[in-house]
Amino acid sequence: MSGNEDEQTDRVRNQGKADGLFRACMDEIRSSHTTGQALRTATLAAGLLSDRCCYAELLGQFYVATVALEKRMDELIKNSDYKKPLLVAKVKKLGYSFTSGYENDLQALLGQEWKSIIKSWTTE
């Protein structure tokens, strides 16, 4: 995890009770995330060193899924009854958003036309 991600994760984690279920879950997520980031970094290195298009396609899949998830979260929040706050609204308030990071990476890998390239690789 980067320093900023560590700080953000700690801020969220520390909202839970000491020795509580939420903190335990966040600690497990951090551990899994750290492993996932290591795998992603290894994939990045292998992809960039061996097949840039292969890595871009993998990253594009994460991008498409992330855009759909973040869009759906926004729709649910927009259409919710404010008398009954949704869990998704609480998750959104944590401040995690990954779409722009994927967009920057895809532009670096595929150039200015990255959106049309990703669209051509995507089925509806």
Beta strands, then each sheet from edge to edge (+ up, - down):
end
